[in-house]
């Protein structure tokens, strides 16, 4: 029996590489908490592991569902679902850009676990004060945007091909 030939993957050929300065805009999405958040049974969340939906981040390609990850009465993380077709990015250039934006925004290092009793007041206070979720932002140039959150730093970004409208943010 004849062996199948291994297919050779052809790498793209680099044609040119150059620096190009452009204006970068940083935008915050609007956070809308779910109405059911106010009637959350905090006592039930004191033990075990839970994942609850807390609201949506609006702006960009779609509303993004925000979930709280709870373990033994502590909110240990917030997770955001990407839009369909969004591509997660992890390049060193993007990491450098996100670091620069985080420094300019005076962003905290990463999510610090909080007691579940503080989740609802914290989400509602952030929504009232800034109209934003805890620590997410868009970095936009031309009509391309990176959607990033510093909750789960060191890295949490997706490429979105439709820039958020500043009218809705």
N, C-alpha and C positions, 0 to 999 in steps of 0.2 A: 504494500500500500504506500503511495507517495505521500510525503509530508507536505502539509499546507505551507505555503510561503508566508513568512511574517510580513505583515504590511508595514511599510515604512511611513512614519508620520513626518510630513513635511512641515518644517517650522516656517513661519512667515519671515520674509526678508525685510530687515530694517531699511527704510528708504531715507529717512531724515529724522533728526531729533534736534529740537531747539527750545529755548525758553521764550515764553510769551506772557507778558504781564497783562492781567485783566482785573477788573473790579470784582471783588467777592462780596456777596451779600449774605448775612447771617439772619435767619428768620426763626421765630419760635412758633410752633403749631398751637392751635387752640385746644385746650383740654375740656372735654364735657364729661362730667361724672355721670354714671348711671343713676337713675332715680332710686333704684333698689338698694343702693349703697347706704342710704340713711336707715334702712331697716335691717341691717346686717346683724346676725346673731353672733356677737363677739364671744360669748361663753362657749359656743360650739367650736370655735376656732382656737381655743386655748390648748387643745391637745391634738396631736397627729399632724399630718401634712395635708394642706389644702391649696387649691388654686381657684381664685375667684376673679371674675371680671369686674373691673372698677370704672371703666369709661373708655372714651375714644379720643385719640389725637386727630384733629382735623387740619387739613391743608395738604398740599401735594397731590399725589395720585389717588389716594383713597383714605377714608377714615381708618385709623389703625387701632385695633383693639388693644387695650392695656390690661394686663392681668397681674394680680399680686400673688406671689408665691409665699405661703405661710407655713411655718414649721413651729409647732409647740408654742403658739401664741405670739410669734415674732414674724413680721413681714421681712423676709430675707432678701427678696428681689422683686423688681417690677419687670415684666417682659412685654415687649411690643411686637405684634404680628406685622410682618411686612406686607406691602401690597402685592397682589399677584403679578408676577413678571419682574419684580424688583430683584436686583442682583446684589448679594452681599459682597463687600469689598474689604480687602485686608492688606493693601499694598503699603509699603513704607512711606511713599509720598502722601497718601491719604492719612496715615497715622500722624505724620508731621503737621499736616494741615489741621487735623482735629486737635492736636495738642496746642497749636497756636490759637485756635478759636476758643478752646477751653480756658486758656490763660487769659485771653481778652475778656471772657465772660466771668472770670473768677469762679469757675466751676469747681465743685467739690471733687475729691479724688474718686470715690465710688459710692454706691448706695450703702448706707449704714443701716443695719437692721433696727426696726422700731417695734414697740409693742403694738399688737393689732388694734388696741383701743385708740391709738393715735392715727390710724390709717384714714378713717373717714374725715376727721377734722382737718388733717393735713391736706388731703386731696381737695376738699371744699375750699380751704383757705388759699391754696395755690390757684385754684380756678378763679376765685374772687379777686385775689391780689394781682395776678399777672395774666390771667386768662390762659395759662399754659400748664402743661404737665410738668412734672418734676424732671427737669434736665434734658429735654429733647430739643433739637434744633435742626434747621436746614442750612447747609452751606451751598450757595448757588453761584454759578457763573454761566452766562449765556442761558440756555433753557435746560440745563442739566443741574440736578441737585443731588447732594448726599444728604440722606436723612440719618441723623446720629443721636444716640442717647448715651449719657455718661454713667448711667445706672450700673451697667455691667462692664465698666472699664476694666480691661484695657481696650476692648474694641467692640463696637456695636454700630455699624453703618451699612446703609444700602444705597445703591444708585437709583434715582428716580428720574425718568426722562421728561416729566412735566413739572415745571417750576410751580411752587405754590403761589396763589394769587395774594398779593399784599392786601387786597380788599377784604379777604376772609381771615386774615391773620392779624 
